[in-house]
């Protein structure tokens, strides 16, 4: 994972690490480790971040540079 991508998104939105930690129900220290790449982000957290920022998990993981989320499949 490209840790800087989630950091850049957080900073672009003028949010603190604590605000994102609260969103994800983790400690600020845990979120800091996510940003620094010292700890892998669980899938459910990646999905929550992608939804929060209105982007895709692929964007968060650095697999695409397109911030626009994918179209969801209709059920």
C-alpha angles and dihedrals in degrees: 000000000000100000093192092064094068090042091052092049091049093049093044087057093046092240129148125231087245092058091054092043089054091049091052095039094238133116122271088245091056092048090049089055089051090054094046093047092240090120129034116242113237115241094248089054091050090052091049091050093047091052092045093052095037094239138104131273086238089061091049090049093049094245091124135020091213109105094193111105121238119260110262120239113253117237 
